[in-house]
Amino acid sequence: MNEIERLDKLLQKADSVLETHTPNPPGVLGFPTLSTQAFTAWKTQCLNYLESILPSSSNYIKDFKETVKNGYVGHVNAGKGILESVKEDINEGIIELSQTDISKESPVDNISNLIEKFHIIARQIRNRYDSRETLDINDEYDVQDLFNALLYIYFEDIRKEEWTPSYAGQCARMDFLIKDCDVVIEIKKTRKGLSDKEVGNQLIEDIERYKIHPNCSTLICFVYDPEGRISNPRGIENDLSKKHDDLDVIVLIRP
């Protein structure tokens, strides 16, 4: 996919975000709002793209960050205008892509980047205008829902809840399979009764199960621990993040 096609795709996604517009009730003043998840995913994807093809000092990046702040119709339309300008400048040769610092991050780097920023995003979407409804991260399913939306920043073919091969007489469902690069993502959220020992045991079982999975060469385990229930997160990461037979394992406990 060339740069013009990528821009066209982002513009189409902006139109999809705008279709999530929720009108204000009659007689209620305020800014028309959009789906928080759809807007956040699109905004993050746009910024990631612009930062991958343009210098960090580019006015396009600065303008996008300053203009596209919240999930309002006007902000998305302003973002579309900036993307259209970038597209026009590429077509006219004003932006020399060969001279820009184009990101060469791997799929694993991209997923790791989402994990590193996940807590910031989770906190940010709570702060909505006029205390409007949003997604609160209360359990593992909430983490999966938000992370699934964010994965579309980098990937198109995301398979959810695929069955894993039988291990110890039992089958289980994986959270996400990125089949194009043979990466599986397992997501956990700590809670009362699920801390160091329990998380470690679950991760060891996951690793053994995925060692025999035909479409998994890399297993990324994201443990979301906003309350800090795990006393030694780096210890668990260091013990398990390594090659297990032919399976590369990365364990990230955040924040």
Contacts in CASP RR format, 6 or more apart in sequence:
PFRMAT RR
TARGET T0000
AUTHOR 0000-0000-0000
METHOD contacts of the structure
MODEL  1
MNEIERLDKLLQKADSVLETHTPNPPGVLGFPTLSTQAFTAWKTQCLNYL
ESILPSSSNYIKDFKETVKNGYVGHVNAGKGILESVKEDINEGIIELSQT
DISKESPVDNISNLIEKFHIIARQIRNRYDSRETLDINDEYDVQDLFNAL
LYIYFEDIRKEEWTPSYAGQCARMDFLIKDCDVVIEIKKTRKGLSDKEVG
NQLIEDIERYKIHPNCSTLICFVYDPEGRISNPRGIENDLSKKHDDLDVI
VLIRP
1 9 0 8 1.000
3 53 0 8 1.000
3 90 0 8 1.000
3 97 0 8 1.000
4 87 0 8 1.000
4 90 0 8 1.000
4 91 0 8 1.000
6 49 0 8 1.000
7 49 0 8 1.000
7 83 0 8 1.000
7 86 0 8 1.000
7 87 0 8 1.000
7 90 0 8 1.000
8 87 0 8 1.000
10 42 0 8 1.000
10 45 0 8 1.000
10 46 0 8 1.000
10 49 0 8 1.000
10 83 0 8 1.000
11 80 0 8 1.000
11 83 0 8 1.000
11 84 0 8 1.000
11 87 0 8 1.000
13 42 0 8 1.000
13 45 0 8 1.000
14 42 0 8 1.000
14 76 0 8 1.000
14 79 0 8 1.000
14 80 0 8 1.000
14 83 0 8 1.000
16 38 0 8 1.000
16 42 0 8 1.000
17 34 0 8 1.000
17 35 0 8 1.000
17 38 0 8 1.000
17 39 0 8 1.000
17 42 0 8 1.000
17 76 0 8 1.000
18 34 0 8 1.000
18 73 0 8 1.000
18 76 0 8 1.000
18 77 0 8 1.000
20 34 0 8 1.000
20 35 0 8 1.000
20 38 0 8 1.000
20 39 0 8 1.000
21 32 0 8 1.000
21 33 0 8 1.000
21 34 0 8 1.000
21 73 0 8 1.000
22 32 0 8 1.000
22 33 0 8 1.000
22 34 0 8 1.000
23 32 0 8 1.000
24 30 0 8 1.000
24 32 0 8 1.000
30 130 0 8 1.000
31 70 0 8 1.000
31 72 0 8 1.000
31 73 0 8 1.000
31 74 0 8 1.000
31 129 0 8 1.000
32 72 0 8 1.000
32 73 0 8 1.000
33 71 0 8 1.000
33 72 0 8 1.000
33 128 0 8 1.000
33 129 0 8 1.000
33 132 0 8 1.000
34 71 0 8 1.000
34 72 0 8 1.000
34 73 0 8 1.000
34 76 0 8 1.000
36 71 0 8 1.000
36 125 0 8 1.000
36 128 0 8 1.000
36 134 0 8 1.000
36 135 0 8 1.000
37 125 0 8 1.000
37 135 0 8 1.000
37 145 0 8 1.000
37 146 0 8 1.000
37 149 0 8 1.000
38 149 0 8 1.000
39 71 0 8 1.000
39 76 0 8 1.000
40 121 0 8 1.000
40 124 0 8 1.000
40 125 0 8 1.000
40 149 0 8 1.000
40 150 0 8 1.000
41 149 0 8 1.000
41 150 0 8 1.000
41 152 0 8 1.000
41 153 0 8 1.000
42 76 0 8 1.000
43 68 0 8 1.000
44 121 0 8 1.000
44 150 0 8 1.000
44 153 0 8 1.000
45 152 0 8 1.000
45 153 0 8 1.000
46 64 0 8 1.000
46 68 0 8 1.000
46 79 0 8 1.000
46 83 0 8 1.000
47 61 0 8 1.000
47 64 0 8 1.000
47 65 0 8 1.000
48 153 0 8 1.000
48 154 0 8 1.000
50 58 0 8 1.000
50 60 0 8 1.000
50 61 0 8 1.000
50 64 0 8 1.000
50 86 0 8 1.000
51 61 0 8 1.000
51 103 0 8 1.000
52 102 0 8 1.000
52 103 0 8 1.000
53 95 0 8 1.000
53 97 0 8 1.000
53 100 0 8 1.000
53 102 0 8 1.000
54 60 0 8 1.000
54 61 0 8 1.000
54 86 0 8 1.000
54 95 0 8 1.000
54 100 0 8 1.000
55 100 0 8 1.000
55 101 0 8 1.000
56 101 0 8 1.000
60 82 0 8 1.000
60 85 0 8 1.000
60 86 0 8 1.000
63 82 0 8 1.000
64 79 0 8 1.000
64 82 0 8 1.000
67 75 0 8 1.000
67 78 0 8 1.000
67 79 0 8 1.000
67 82 0 8 1.000
68 75 0 8 1.000
68 76 0 8 1.000
68 78 0 8 1.000
68 79 0 8 1.000
68 82 0 8 1.000
69 75 0 8 1.000
70 128 0 8 1.000
70 129 0 8 1.000
86 95 0 8 1.000
89 95 0 8 1.000
90 97 0 8 1.000
105 113 0 8 1.000
107 154 0 8 1.000
107 155 0 8 1.000
107 178 0 8 1.000
107 180 0 8 1.000
107 181 0 8 1.000
107 183 0 8 1.000
108 181 0 8 1.000
108 183 0 8 1.000
108 218 0 8 1.000
108 220 0 8 1.000
108 250 0 8 1.000
110 153 0 8 1.000
110 154 0 8 1.000
110 155 0 8 1.000
111 151 0 8 1.000
111 154 0 8 1.000
111 178 0 8 1.000
111 183 0 8 1.000
111 185 0 8 1.000
111 220 0 8 1.000
112 220 0 8 1.000
112 250 0 8 1.000
112 252 0 8 1.000
114 147 0 8 1.000
114 150 0 8 1.000
114 151 0 8 1.000
114 153 0 8 1.000
114 154 0 8 1.000
115 220 0 8 1.000
115 222 0 8 1.000
115 252 0 8 1.000
115 254 0 8 1.000
116 252 0 8 1.000
116 254 0 8 1.000
118 143 0 8 1.000
118 146 0 8 1.000
118 147 0 8 1.000
118 150 0 8 1.000
118 222 0 8 1.000
118 224 0 8 1.000
118 254 0 8 1.000
119 224 0 8 1.000
119 226 0 8 1.000
119 254 0 8 1.000
119 255 0 8 1.000
121 146 0 8 1.000
121 150 0 8 1.000
122 137 0 8 1.000
122 146 0 8 1.000
122 226 0 8 1.000
125 134 0 8 1.000
125 135 0 8 1.000
125 146 0 8 1.000
126 134 0 8 1.000
126 136 0 8 1.000
128 134 0 8 1.000
135 142 0 8 1.000
135 145 0 8 1.000
135 146 0 8 1.000
136 142 0 8 1.000
137 143 0 8 1.000
137 146 0 8 1.000
137 189 0 8 1.000
137 224 0 8 1.000
137 226 0 8 1.000
139 189 0 8 1.000
139 191 0 8 1.000
140 187 0 8 1.000
140 188 0 8 1.000
140 189 0 8 1.000
142 189 0 8 1.000
143 187 0 8 1.000
143 189 0 8 1.000
143 222 0 8 1.000
143 224 0 8 1.000
144 175 0 8 1.000
144 187 0 8 1.000
147 176 0 8 1.000
147 185 0 8 1.000
147 187 0 8 1.000
147 222 0 8 1.000
148 158 0 8 1.000
148 160 0 8 1.000
148 176 0 8 1.000
151 158 0 8 1.000
151 176 0 8 1.000
151 178 0 8 1.000
151 185 0 8 1.000
152 158 0 8 1.000
155 178 0 8 1.000
155 180 0 8 1.000
157 178 0 8 1.000
157 179 0 8 1.000
157 180 0 8 1.000
158 176 0 8 1.000
158 177 0 8 1.000
158 178 0 8 1.000
159 176 0 8 1.000
159 177 0 8 1.000
159 178 0 8 1.000
159 179 0 8 1.000
160 175 0 8 1.000
160 176 0 8 1.000
160 177 0 8 1.000
161 173 0 8 1.000
161 174 0 8 1.000
161 175 0 8 1.000
162 173 0 8 1.000
162 174 0 8 1.000
162 177 0 8 1.000
162 215 0 8 1.000
163 171 0 8 1.000
163 172 0 8 1.000
163 173 0 8 1.000
163 174 0 8 1.000
164 171 0 8 1.000
164 172 0 8 1.000
164 173 0 8 1.000
164 174 0 8 1.000
164 209 0 8 1.000
164 210 0 8 1.000
164 213 0 8 1.000
165 171 0 8 1.000
165 209 0 8 1.000
165 212 0 8 1.000
165 213 0 8 1.000
165 214 0 8 1.000
167 205 0 8 1.000
167 208 0 8 1.000
167 209 0 8 1.000
167 212 0 8 1.000
172 209 0 8 1.000
174 184 0 8 1.000
174 185 0 8 1.000
174 186 0 8 1.000
174 210 0 8 1.000
174 213 0 8 1.000
175 184 0 8 1.000
175 185 0 8 1.000
175 186 0 8 1.000
175 187 0 8 1.000
176 184 0 8 1.000
176 185 0 8 1.000
176 187 0 8 1.000
177 183 0 8 1.000
177 184 0 8 1.000
177 185 0 8 1.000
177 215 0 8 1.000
177 216 0 8 1.000
178 184 0 8 1.000
178 185 0 8 1.000
179 215 0 8 1.000
181 218 0 8 1.000
182 215 0 8 1.000
182 216 0 8 1.000
182 217 0 8 1.000
182 218 0 8 1.000
183 216 0 8 1.000
183 217 0 8 1.000
183 218 0 8 1.000
183 219 0 8 1.000
183 220 0 8 1.000
184 210 0 8 1.000
184 213 0 8 1.000
184 215 0 8 1.000
184 216 0 8 1.000
184 218 0 8 1.000
184 219 0 8 1.000
184 220 0 8 1.000
185 220 0 8 1.000
185 221 0 8 1.000
185 222 0 8 1.000
186 206 0 8 1.000
186 219 0 8 1.000
186 220 0 8 1.000
186 221 0 8 1.000
186 222 0 8 1.000
187 221 0 8 1.000
187 222 0 8 1.000
187 223 0 8 1.000
187 224 0 8 1.000
188 194 0 8 1.000
188 199 0 8 1.000
188 202 0 8 1.000
188 203 0 8 1.000
188 221 0 8 1.000
188 222 0 8 1.000
188 223 0 8 1.000
188 224 0 8 1.000
189 223 0 8 1.000
189 224 0 8 1.000
189 225 0 8 1.000
190 199 0 8 1.000
190 223 0 8 1.000
190 224 0 8 1.000
190 225 0 8 1.000
190 227 0 8 1.000
190 228 0 8 1.000
190 229 0 8 1.000
190 230 0 8 1.000
191 229 0 8 1.000
192 229 0 8 1.000
194 229 0 8 1.000
195 229 0 8 1.000
195 230 0 8 1.000
195 231 0 8 1.000
196 230 0 8 1.000
196 231 0 8 1.000
196 232 0 8 1.000
196 236 0 8 1.000
199 223 0 8 1.000
199 230 0 8 1.000
199 236 0 8 1.000
199 253 0 8 1.000
200 236 0 8 1.000
200 240 0 8 1.000
203 221 0 8 1.000
203 223 0 8 1.000
203 236 0 8 1.000
203 240 0 8 1.000
203 251 0 8 1.000
204 240 0 8 1.000
206 219 0 8 1.000
206 221 0 8 1.000
207 219 0 8 1.000
207 240 0 8 1.000
207 244 0 8 1.000
207 247 0 8 1.000
207 249 0 8 1.000
210 216 0 8 1.000
210 219 0 8 1.000
210 247 0 8 1.000
211 244 0 8 1.000
211 245 0 8 1.000
211 246 0 8 1.000
211 247 0 8 1.000
216 247 0 8 1.000
217 246 0 8 1.000
217 247 0 8 1.000
217 248 0 8 1.000
218 247 0 8 1.000
218 248 0 8 1.000
218 249 0 8 1.000
218 250 0 8 1.000
219 247 0 8 1.000
219 248 0 8 1.000
219 249 0 8 1.000
219 250 0 8 1.000
220 250 0 8 1.000
220 252 0 8 1.000
221 240 0 8 1.000
221 249 0 8 1.000
221 250 0 8 1.000
221 251 0 8 1.000
221 252 0 8 1.000
222 252 0 8 1.000
222 254 0 8 1.000
223 230 0 8 1.000
223 233 0 8 1.000
223 236 0 8 1.000
223 251 0 8 1.000
223 252 0 8 1.000
223 253 0 8 1.000
223 254 0 8 1.000
224 254 0 8 1.000
225 233 0 8 1.000
225 253 0 8 1.000
225 254 0 8 1.000
225 255 0 8 1.000
226 255 0 8 1.000
230 236 0 8 1.000
230 253 0 8 1.000
233 253 0 8 1.000
234 253 0 8 1.000
236 251 0 8 1.000
236 253 0 8 1.000
237 251 0 8 1.000
237 252 0 8 1.000
237 253 0 8 1.000
240 249 0 8 1.000
240 251 0 8 1.000
241 249 0 8 1.000
241 250 0 8 1.000
241 251 0 8 1.000
242 249 0 8 1.000
243 249 0 8 1.000
END
